[in-house]
Amino acid sequence: MSNYRYNGRQRPGGAPPGRSGSGPGRRRTRSRYRLKYPGRLIVIVLLILVIVVVSISCGLKNRPAAQEESSAPIETITGHKEVETGTIKSVASVTLDGVGTQITTYMASMIYSNPTNYKRTSAKPNEETPEQDVDLSQYRYVVAINPAAGGANNGWSVGDAVEKTITLSVAKYLVDYLNNNSTGYYFFLVRTADTTMTDSARLSRINNYESDLVINLACNGSDIELGGVIATYFAQPTEYDEDDEPKPKSHRDQITAELAEKLMEECADGLKMWYRETQIEEENPLLEMEIPAVKVYMGFLTYEHDNILVLDEVNQMAAAEKMGKVILDFCDANAPEKTRGQRAGEALMNSGSESSGSESSESSAAYQNSVVPAYRDYQDSSEETDDEGWDDEDYDEDTEYDEE
């Protein structure tokens, strides 16, 4: 029997109205056909709602497990590839086993960790707070250990070797060794976790601690087959005298170059690699400072030999220990004998005594001796003057001159 009916009776000829009839007949038959089984649609909608409610309730009960697995909620057959702008991972395909549990976990993780995920993948990456709340007055020297890359910036990445992970691991070993084998010095990590930090944020943290020395740790890479440890630093260009002889370097540049050489050699010894040579690196704000600053590249991750050695935890600890000894020797040679608190107290007392105006006769004599007489300026100056007939006997020793 046909499903199309007309007033409860089949139309003569078996042809339902609307197929060959007018438009209104067709609309009436179709509307009646849609509403013939409304109960089925209601049952389907109710089943879907029940499934969704049960899934959400199960996810709420398993909240701790969901938070632990939120970083990788779906198991993949092929490998993940981390996106450069955040922690989102592209999934090629999913396994069929336990799909329901994985979906429930994923839904719960979206509910409880969604704000965190948005911070990690936003256009403005989350950076560590550069402020410090450490009393530095008891220390004589402050050293900043700065591991490169971090967060959305992986740095060089080849296979299991990722620069941001390697540098942070070695940096932690290095700080632990330094703190366990020294007194009177303060060592801190510029980047303490897998967090994105710009150069400006790193400099803010270094400056807020009033650092006396900066050690940057990084890894290298190349399109050609290169290997070995390299250390770089910044130094002023060499100046030459009238005889084309190089002028002596400043004290800062001299000790920085020596420190870079020793760090490079000891790091290579710990990692069981060879080293190349130190280089002057320009236009790097983390090196171009008034204080000594060195950057150690711990091998080339693109070179298989270096890649394997730098991933070895034993080699990382050995490199950290050997570099730590070099840093401690440098601190012993360049750190003041008094703490920062003692030096600040003395500076405050000196400034107070000068402002009171009660200088002793010895201090006054020392000040007078420190003033350069005007005639010496004229003699040392290469400019022409009208005082060609100046005689030392015309100089009155009792005359006071203001120091410019």
Phi, psi and omega in degrees: 000142181287148178284344180274127182234155179224105182056035177080000180232149178286137180291141179303140180088354176077000182269118180292149179294146178102336180284316179239002182270202183277175182296315182299323178298323180294320180294322181294317182293322180291319179296321177292328180292322179294322186268011184289322181237062180292335181297325181297317179297320179296318179298318180297315180298318179297320179297319179297317179297320179297318180297317180296315180297317179296319180296316181293319180295321176295321179295323178294324178292328182260037184300313180301317180295325180294321180292325180291328184258010185293334181289333178219074189287339185238128179283134183246154177279313178269165184288154176279161170225121186287134180283141186295332186271001181176208183252012178289142181236136179276130184251122181283314179201163183238153177281157181272342182284126176070030180296321181299315179296320180293321178294318178299316179298318181296318180297316179295321180294325177294325182290317190262339183239012182297315179301321179296317180298322179294324178294319183289334185250011182284167180293329177257098186296151179288129182243153178292147177290124185282352183295156177230145180234033182258137176281105184269000184293338182273359184251150177268334187211140180237128183238130178259128176253116189244100175283133185287167177060204180122145177066234180290344180261104180283339189073210175288134182219117179223112181064231179279349182272113178238128187301316184297328179283318182294314183296320179293322180296311180295322180297320178294317176300320183293314180295321178298317179296316182296317180292330182276351185232022181210158173223144179090354178242150178241128180239135181216156177269131175290317175244119185261348183212182179282073186236140177288128178222129175280168177298324180295322178292322177295317179295323178298317179293319179296316181289324180294332175272359181051053187294148176257344182205142180233128176243114178262132178247132182211173172237162186244171178198158182203153176285342177250170186279097177233153179210170177110163180269140179228145174236137180235160178202171178250139177214150178293148179302147181292132177255150184237148178273191183294335179267016181061027175263135181294135177284154180298146177286159176292161180299320180298314181292325180294310183290331178291318179296319178294320179295318179298320180296314182291319179298318179299314182294315182289324177296317178296323179295319180291322180277355181065037177245174170263163179244158183261265177199157179286152181223150174272120182252122181258163178058039174239109184296338180276357176241330184278075183232166175284335178269160177298136180213130183229146176238124182251119175267111187272067176086170178258117179291339177282352178258122189302320181299311179293323182302315181291317184292320184285341176279345180288122182296325179297317178295322178298316179293321179295318179295320179296319180294316182292319176293325179299320178297320178296318180294318179296320177297322179294318179296317179299326183277336188240349182284142176295161180285334183258155179285171180295324178296318179294318179293322178294321178296318179295320179296323179293319179295319180295319179293326179291321180291325179290321181288337181288338178082004181260071179276145177283166180295325178294318179296321179295319179295320179296322179294317180298322180291335181279347180283131179273121180299154184295325184294330178293324176298320180293319181294323182280341184281144179272354181282152179282140178230168179269358184265054182291333183267024182292134180235141180299332182290338180283352182279125179270118183294338182275353182282134180262143179234143179275135178279127182274000000 
